[in-house]
Amino acid sequence: MVTLMSRTPRPARPCRPHLERQAIRFTVGLYLFICAALLLVHYTAPEPPPVPGDAGSSSTSPFTPVRTP
């Protein structure tokens, strides 16, 4: 009888996931995603309107007290 398949046992390779590599890739990917999102929000956010009566100040903070002359 002729056998077409070899009957010699092959060493079984464990199919284990590379969890450490996956964790590092996930962490780096999440970090880059957060950085990109923050840059996008920073550059696409509308500029607040200027405060009337405070033309001499360079600050656009709403917490800057308005000086009256």
Residue, then its C-alpha position, 0 to 999 in steps of 0.5 A: m500500500v502506498t501512502l501519500m502523506s508522511r507519517t513522521p510527526r512534526p514538532a508542534r509549533p505553539c500558536r501563542p500570540h505575541l502579547e507583549r508586542q501587541a501591548i506595546r503597539f497598542t500603547v504607542g498607537l493610542y499615544l499617537f492617536i491622542c497626540a493627533a487628536l489634540l493637535l487637530v483640536h488645537y488647530t481647528a478650534p475657533e478663536p474666541p472673540p476679542v473682549p471689547g474695551d480691552a484693546g491694549s491687552s494681548s491676553t484673550s483670557p476671559f479671566t483677565p480683569v478689565r481695566t477701566p481708565 
